Amino acid sequence: MKNGFFGFVAIVLIAAAVLAYLSFFVVNPTQQALVLQFGEIRRTAKKPGLYIKVPFVQNVVFFDNRVLDLNMEPKEVIAADKKRLIVDAFARYRIENPVLFFQTVNNVREADLRLSTFLDASLRSELGRSSFTDVVRDKRAELMEAIRKNIDRRAEEIGVNVVDVKIRRADLPGAKSQAVFRRMQTERQREATEIRAQGEEQSRRIRSRADRDATVIVAEAKRDAEKIRGDGDAERNRIFAKAYSKDPDFFVFYRSMQAYLTGMSSNDTRLVISPNSDFFRYFRGPKGTADASGKSGAPAASAGAQ
């Protein structure tokens, strides 16, 4: 009797546990869910937490709440300048409206197929209006943003928000790529040669201007130096004239002493000159005379020389 009772209680508890298990579901932070009743959407659960559903009647469909990746196979696109490009692109998207997403595409695989179609059409449309240089260099960021907006506008129909679109690679096919590379290399070499020539021309112009300015500066400096030297000579002559007017005898004596100092400064100085010359008159006396009487010292000098 007791064993039967405990068996019944155990069955009831197990049935209650199963019923509780079927009545609750958990939504993780990376998920969002739809509660369906016989295929009809009853409610959505976007926030993480514990939720209740009717067991055996309602079921739950989970969708990813994170940013999903859409990778495409490389596509061949013709640019506006008739160049064929091999474009490798990808997109990132998030399921924004799970109800609309479930009603239109139902699952991620179908959503990827639909978005791939949108991305392919948008790539061909935008790149077909742009040149090769715009795609690979000049307007790449603007083109990717325009493609993203175009896909996002169309993806609203399936409840998806396109977060980003990127072009990994946009190259020319094999042989054409090499030909374009050689042409670009030739153009860069030509531009480098032109830039070097312009730099050399500017260098010569700057050097010529600097030489001209240096010549002008040196000429002006010489002119100023000659002017200053002339003013100095004039001032010196004025001072000499003033000194001569005050004491002519002393001035003559001073100039003679300066002449002796200048003319006999070297150790090997030799003068072939008569000792009676007027140049040596101050050797015969302090006043240029032979004795204190004031007579000329020329005969005595001659006798002494003999």
Buried (B, 14 or more C-beta within 10 A) or exposed (E): EEEEEEEEEEEEEEEEEEEEEBBEBEBEEEBBBBBBEEEEBEEBBEEBEEBEBEBEEBBBBBBEBEEBEBEBEBBEBEBEEEBEBBBBBBBBBBBBBBEBBBEBBEEBEEBBEBBBEBBBBBBBEBBEEBBBBBBBEEBBEEBBBBBBEBBBEBBBEBBBBBEBBBBEEBBBEEEEEEEBEEEEEEEEEEEEEEEEEEEEEEEEEEEEEEEEEEEEEEEEEEEEEEEEEEEEEEEEEEEEEEEBEEEEEEBBBBEBEEEBEEEEEEEEEEEEEEBBEEBBBBEBBEEBBBEEEEEBBBEBBEEEEE
